[in-house]
Amino acid sequence: MIGRISGVLLEKNPPQLLVDCQGVGYEIDVSMSTFYNLPALGEKVVLFTHLVVREDAHLLFGFGSVEERKVFRQLIKISGVGARMALAILSGMSTADLAQAITLQEASRLIKIPGVGKKTAERLLLELKGKLGVELNISGGIAHLVTNTNDDVLHALLALGYTEKEALLALKQVPAELSVSEGIKLALKALSKG
């Protein structure tokens, strides 16, 4: 498995790159978020990669961060989501935005991505629920709110019958340094106002 490529960036033709690695040119497909953060031609580039071996091709996919590659690997595990679709999803939204959409179960945000229909969006929401925000420790969006204390508060609110979306919105009002009991009180106050 090729896990990382370090070399000189020779060509940029979205979504494909050509990277010279000690005389060998690797064709690598990248998401648009990685593409926009590439250095100029002729400069050194480092990409984390995933190799897909098929009967008719060996395809190399590159990512600017380990987190983006982890999300890609989660996406291709889902039935009906191939490597190209996963790359399209990562081109359509950042990993933090994807984690937030999954956590809040917002299919409408996923449907806006070209190639993602209603059924695929629902499958993504179902199969990725609970797998992105916690595993990747994404900072930004709602996914970062689920810390150890807040996780307990979230479970308490869910046990009380609140939906996950309501509970996560209430957690926005809870500072991370509070104890679990104080966090629950503050979250319940926020929910009673809403």
N, C-alpha and C positions, 0 to 999 in steps of 0.2 A: 504494500500500500504506500502510495506517495502521500505523505502527510503535510509537507511544507516545501515550498519552492522559494529559493532566494536567487535572484539574478538581475540581469539588465532588461528593462522594458524596451522591446524593439518596436512593437506595433500595438495600436489601440483601435479596434473596430468593434464597437459595442454589439453584443456583449462579450466578444472574444478578444483575448490578448495574446501576444507572442512574447514569451520571456526566454531570454538566452541564459542558460545555466551551464557555464563552462563549455560553451561550444554546441550545446544541444538546445534547440528551440522547442519550447513546450507551448502548445495551444491550450489556453485555459479560458473557460467560460466563467464570467463573474456577474454578480448582481449589480444593478445600477448604483446602489449605495456604495459598493466597493469601488466601482468604476469611477465615480465622481471624486473619490479620495486618492486616486492614483497619482504618483509623481509624473513629471514630464518624461517624454521619450528619451532614452539614453541614460536614465537614472536607475539606481538600484531599487528593486521592489522585493518585498517579502509577502508571500501569500500562504495562508493555511489552506490545504487542499483536500479534496475528496475525489477518489477515483471510482468511476462507475464502469464496470466491465460488463458488456453485453455481447451477444453472439456476433453482432455485426460491427461493433465499435468499442473503443476504450475512450471514455470521456473524462476529462479532468476539469473539476470545478474549483474555483479559487475564492477565498474570502479574506477580507481585511482584518477580521478578528476571530478568535476561537469561538466566541459566543455566537457569531453569525453561522459558523460551520455547525455548531451544536444544534441550532434551530433547523438548519437545512437537513441534518441527519434525522431529526424528529419528524420533519415534514415528509421525507421520502419513505418513512415507515408506514405512512397512512395509505390505505388501499385507494387507488385511483389518483394518487399524487406522485407523479414521476419527478425526475430530477429537473426537467425543464419547467414544470409547474411550480416546483419549490423555488426555483430561481426567480420566476415571475413574481411569486408572493414576496420574496425578499427584496425584489426590485420595487414593488408597489408600496411597501411600508417597512419601517425600521423594525429591528427585533423588539425594541421596547414598545412600539406601537402595536405590534402583533401580540405581544404578551398581554398588553392592556385590553385589546379587543377580545382575546380569549378569556381573560379573567372576568370581564364584564359581559361576556357572551353576546357581543355585538356583531351579528352576522352581516348587518348592513355595511360595515366598514370593510369586510372581506370581499363582499360582492362587487365593490368598486374596483377591485384589481382585475385587469383584463384576463379572461380565461377562467375566472373563478365564478361559478354559478351558485345558485341557492343551495343545491344539494351538497356541493363540495364545501361550501362555507359552513353548513351545518355539521358535516363530517369533521371538519377541522376543529370546530368548537367542541364537539363531543370528545374527540380523541386526544386533543391537546390540553383539555381542562386539567389544571393542576400540575402540568408538566413544564411550563415555560418560566413563569415568574420566579418560582422558588428555586428551581434547578440552576437557572442562569444568574440569579442575583442581579437582575437588571435594575440599574438605577434610573429613575425617571418614570413618569407615568404612575399608574396605580400599583404596578407589580412590586415596587420597592416597599410598599406599605406593610406587606405581610412579613413582619419580623417575628421573633419568638413570642414576645408579649402580645403583639397585635394578632398573631395567629390564634392564640388562646381566646382573645376578645372576639375574633371573627367566628370561631367555633361556637362560642357562647351565644352570639347573636343568631347564628344559623339554627342552633338548638331551640332558641326562643321562637322560631318560625319566620324570621326575616329572610328575604331572598338574598342571594350572594351579592347581587348588585347593590341592594339597599345597605347591606352590611359593609361592603367596601367603601361606599360613599360616606357612611358614618365614620369609618376609620380615618378618613381624611381629617376629622376634627380631633383625633386622639394623638397627643404628643407621644413619641416613642418611649420617653423616659418614665411614663406612668406605670403603676402596678396594674395587674390584670383587673382587679376589682374596680380601681379608679377608672381604668380604661372602659370597662363595661358601663359604668355609670355615665361617663361622658358621652359614649356612643349612643346610649339609650336617650339621653337628653337631646342629642342631635337628631335622632330619629323622631322624637315626639314633636320637635319643631317643624320637621319636614313634612 
